[in-house]
Amino acid sequence: MKRWDEMTAREQLEVQVYEAHKDAYGYRDRRGYSHLTDEELEQEFDYLCERIKENSKLEAERANRAVEEFKRQVTLVKQAGAPDFDTALRWLYNDGNDNWCHQHDIEHWVYDQGILYTDFGADVLARLQGMSRG
């Protein structure tokens, strides 16, 4: 395997396209790119970069909707009697019982809410993990 600085410009571009395909579609295109001209390879790279940007935008929109939905659930639980945000979280997570699971179970639950990779989700995770230790 060649080091990056040992590769030709064409080989470097092929590696970039190969990796960009993974970022855009979730898998590496193993067909190879030798059949493409340099110009076609550059166009493919540009196209894949646009797909990556589009995917990032869609993921951010999905995460924002999930955060809003989770906040709505917390509000409903508070309206049902939870005195504060942390109590509402505990009720949502435990569904009324105080048997805490492993830390990874808490993280998985936050992931299932669609909020794990958001700042809000990180805060929810930290609060729940803190409650499980206390």
C-alpha positions in Angstrom: 0.0 0.0 0.0 1.4 3.3 -1.0 1.6 6.3 1.3 -0.4 9.4 0.3 2.7 11.3 -0.8 3.8 8.4 -3.0 0.6 8.3 -4.9 -0.1 10.1 -8.2 -2.7 12.8 -8.3 -5.0 10.4 -10.1 -4.5 7.7 -7.4 -5.2 10.3 -4.7 -8.4 11.4 -6.4 -9.5 7.8 -6.7 -9.0 7.3 -2.9 -10.9 10.5 -2.2 -13.8 9.3 -4.4 -13.7 5.9 -2.8 -13.9 7.4 0.7 -16.5 10.0 -0.3 -18.8 7.2 -1.6 -18.7 5.6 1.8 -19.7 8.9 3.5 -22.4 9.6 0.9 -24.0 6.1 0.8 -22.7 4.1 3.8 -20.6 1.7 1.8 -17.5 1.8 -0.4 -18.0 1.3 -4.1 -15.7 -1.6 -5.0 -16.1 -1.4 -8.7 -13.1 0.8 -9.2 -12.7 4.0 -11.2 -10.2 3.1 -13.9 -12.9 3.4 -16.5 -13.5 7.1 -15.7 -11.5 9.9 -17.2 -9.8 12.4 -14.7 -12.6 14.9 -15.5 -15.3 12.3 -14.9 -13.6 11.3 -11.6 -13.6 14.9 -10.5 -17.2 15.3 -11.4 -18.0 12.1 -9.4 -16.1 13.5 -6.4 -18.0 16.8 -6.6 -21.3 15.0 -6.9 -20.5 12.8 -3.9 -19.5 15.9 -1.9 -22.9 17.4 -2.6 -24.6 14.2 -1.5 -22.7 14.3 1.8 -23.7 17.9 2.4 -27.3 17.1 1.6 -27.3 14.0 3.9 -25.8 16.2 6.7 -28.6 18.7 6.3 -31.2 16.0 6.3 -29.7 14.4 9.4 -29.7 17.8 11.2 -33.3 18.4 10.3 -34.2 14.9 11.6 -32.3 15.5 14.8 -34.0 18.9 15.3 -37.5 17.3 14.8 -36.6 14.6 17.3 -35.4 17.1 19.9 -38.7 19.1 19.5 -40.7 15.9 19.8 -38.8 14.8 22.9 -39.3 18.2 24.5 -43.0 17.9 23.7 -43.1 14.5 25.5 -41.3 16.0 28.5 -43.9 18.8 28.6 -46.8 16.3 28.5 -45.2 14.4 31.4 -44.8 17.6 33.4 -48.4 18.4 32.7 -49.3 15.0 34.0 -47.6 15.7 37.3 -43.9 15.6 37.0 -42.6 18.6 39.1 -39.5 19.2 37.0 -37.5 18.3 33.9 -35.4 15.6 35.7 -38.4 13.9 37.2 -40.1 13.9 33.7 -36.9 12.3 32.3 -36.9 9.7 35.0 -40.5 8.9 34.3 -40.1 8.7 30.6 -37.0 6.5 30.9 -38.2 4.2 33.6 -41.9 4.2 32.6 -42.6 4.5 36.3 -40.2 2.1 37.9 -36.8 2.8 39.5 -34.9 -0.2 38.2 -32.0 1.4 36.4 -30.1 -0.6 33.8 -26.6 -0.5 32.5 -25.1 2.8 31.3 -25.2 1.5 27.7 -28.9 0.9 28.1 -29.4 4.5 29.0 -27.4 5.6 26.0 -29.3 3.3 23.7 -32.6 4.7 25.0 -31.4 8.3 24.2 -30.3 7.1 20.8 -33.8 5.6 20.2 -35.3 9.0 20.9 -33.2 10.3 17.9 -31.4 12.9 20.0 -28.2 11.2 21.1 -25.9 13.1 18.7 -27.3 16.6 19.6 -26.2 18.9 22.4 -29.7 18.5 24.0 -29.3 14.7 23.8 -25.9 14.9 25.4 -27.5 16.8 28.3 -30.3 14.3 28.6 -27.8 11.4 28.6 -25.7 13.1 31.3 -28.7 13.8 33.5 -30.0 10.2 33.2 -26.6 8.7 33.9 -26.2 11.0 36.9 -29.6 9.8 38.2 -28.6 6.2 37.8 -25.5 6.6 39.9 -27.3 8.5 42.6 
